[in-house]
């Protein structure tokens, strides 16, 4: 067992060593390839993600060549917070090993209080409130891009938001896939491709993004819409979603 703790939560190490107990009693948020539950650790509700055992070749890669997903998700939010980009505070990362290779890994973070995520934008009409949310979201995204962070899984379930002190506030999760460095306007526009929503929503986002980054609006719309079409066409080809149609 290999454990890394955030300094502020070092006292919780004994509970991380026996995390299975809290996990079994936790409230289920997601079940599947990986499992996510809200659990009671140290007298407070925390978010616990249990990663399934990787394939053998991945276990070799994670041992010698690349940090495992859970470890990256433990380390990267600290870099985001330095840039004032909101992401749940990491508490602990635990890696169970056999023969020196990873079997199961666990990520423990603070539970984000935001109650909403971008899945609800899938069929949303462009009401005044939705436009306000999108404007704030674009500013948040542009600030993240401007700070040199590109979230490579910028999908609806990984973008949480809510009202905070009268303003729309956002937080990003599942940050194991991040690219660090300069983000061009085009790459920034393409970063919206995984979102759900109608064409008008994407055009609105592209126009707002162009304004924030002082770029050409028509180019931003073109880059955004083309990336959206490319991603979802490829997604449907791979997953063969029954009844899937994309309104271009």
N, C-alpha and C positions, 0 to 999 in steps of 0.2 A: 504494500500500500504506500502510495506517494501522495502527500498532501501539501498544498500551498494555501496559506491563509493571508487575507488582508490584515495588516497590522492591527487595525481597530477592532478586529473580531478574533484575535488570537486566543482568547479565553474559550471560544467555542470548539476548539480542536477536539476535545473528547467526544462531543456530539457528532462531529463530522466523521470520526472514526467508526461510529455506530449509526451512520445515517440511514441505513436500511429500515430501522425501527420507525423513525419519523416518516420516511417515505411511504411505508405501507399504510400509515394512518392518514396520509395527506389527501387533500381534495384534488381530484383529477382535472387538469386543464387540457391535456393532450395525451393520447395514446397512439402508438404506432411504431415507426422505426425507432424513434426516441420518445421518452415519456417525460411529461412535465406535470409537476404537482405543487400545490401550495402546502407547505408543511410548517409545523411548529418547531423551531429550533432556537434554543436560548430564550424561550419565552416570547418570541416574536414570530409573526408569519413571514416566511421567506419563500422564494421561488427555487425549486430544485429540479434540475434537468438531468435525467439519466440517459446517457448515450449507450446505444447497443454496442456489442462487441464488433469491431471492424473486421473486414475480410483479412485473411492472413497476410496478403501482400501489403495491405494498408497498415497492419500492425508493424511490419518491417519498416515501412516508410516513416511512421510516427516514432519509431524507436531511434532511427538514425538520421533521417533526412528532414523531417518537417514536424512542427508542433501539432499535437492533436487538436481537434476542433474545440473541445472543452477548455483546453489551456489557452487557446487564442481568445476565446470568449471571456476568459478570466483576465487576460492581460490588456486587451484592446480598449475596453471601456475607460480604463485609467487615462489612456492617451486622448480619448474623446473628451473626458472631463477636463483635462488640462486646457483644451480648446473651447471649453464651455458648451460642449455638445452633450445633451442629456442622454444618459443610458443608465440602466439600473446598476447600482453599486455592487461590484463583485464582493463576495464574502469568503468563498473557499472553492478550491478545485481539488478533487480527489481522483486519483488514478489507481485502479486495481490492476495488478500485473501477475502474470504467470510465465515463468521461464524468461523473465525480463521483458516480456511483451505485454502491451496493454490488453486488458479484457474489457472491463466496464469502467466508464469514467463518469464523474458527477460534477455538475456546476451548481453552486449555490450563490444566489444573488438576493439583494433586497427585492421585495415585491413592489413593482411599479404601481402607484395608486391610480394611474389613468385608466378610465373605464371603457374607452372607445379605441377602435383601431380602423385602419383604412379599408377593411372589407366592406364597411357600410357605404362606401362610395361607389360600389359596383353599379348600382342603378339609380344613383342620386341625381336629381334634377339640379340645375344651377340656380338655386334660390340665393337670396342675399346672404343667408347664413353659410351655405356651402361655399360661396365665393369667398367669404371672410376666412373660413377654414383653409381653403386652398391657397389664398394669399399668404397666410401665416406659415403654411406648410412649405411653400416655395421659398420664402425667406429663410426658414430653418434649413432647408436643403441646400440653398445657395451658400449659406454661412458654413455649412459642413464642407461643401466642395471648396469654398474659398480657403478653408483651413487645411486643405490637402487630404481629405478623407472621402473615399468613394466606397459606399456600401454595395457590395456586389450581389446581395440578395435583398434588394430594396423592394420587397413585396408587401402586400397589404397587412398581413399578420405581424410583420416586423416593425410596423409604424404605429405607435400608440399615441393617443392625444386626449386632451381634456381641457376644460377651462381652469385657469389658475390665476388668481388675482385679477380676474376680469379679462384675461387674454388667453388666446389659444396657445397651449404649450405641447411640445412633442418629445417623444423619447424613442430611441431605436434599440431594438433587441436583436438577438442572433447575429452578433457582430464578428463571428469567426471568419467570415469572408470579407475582408477589407483590403483596399488598395491604398497605399499612402504615397502622396506626391501631388504634383500639379494636376488639376482637373480642368481640361479644356471645356469651353462652352458646349461644343458638340457632344463630348463624352458626358457632360452633365445632363444635357437634354435626353440622351439615350438612357440615362439612369432611371428615368420614369417608366420605362417600357413594361415592367412587371406589374404595374398597378392595374387594378380593375376600374373600369369606368367607360362612359360613352365618349365618342369622338369630341364632342363639345368640351368635355372636361379636360381632355388632353390638350386641346387647342388653347384653352384658358390657362392651363398650367404653363404651356410653352410661352405664351405671350407674357405672363408674369415673370417667368424665369429670364426671358430676354430683357425685360425692363430692369430687373435687379442686377443683372450682369452686364448691362449696357451693350447688348448685342442686337443683331438684326432679327426682328420678330419673325419674318417669313422663313428665314433659315432655321430658326429654332423650332417653328411649327413643323417644317419639313423633316428635320432630324428626329423630332419626337415621334411623329406619326409613323415614319418609316421604321424606327426601332420597335415601336409597339406592334406594327404589323408583322415584322420579322420574328419577334419573340413569340407571339401567340400563334402564328402559323406553325412555327417549329414545335412549340409545346403541344399543339393538337396532333401534329404528325407523330410525335413520340408517344403520346398517351392515349390517342384515339378516344377523345371525350365524346360520348354519344350526344348528338343534338347540338354540338358546339358550333356557334357561328360568331364571327367577329364583325361588328359593324364598323367599316372603315370610313 
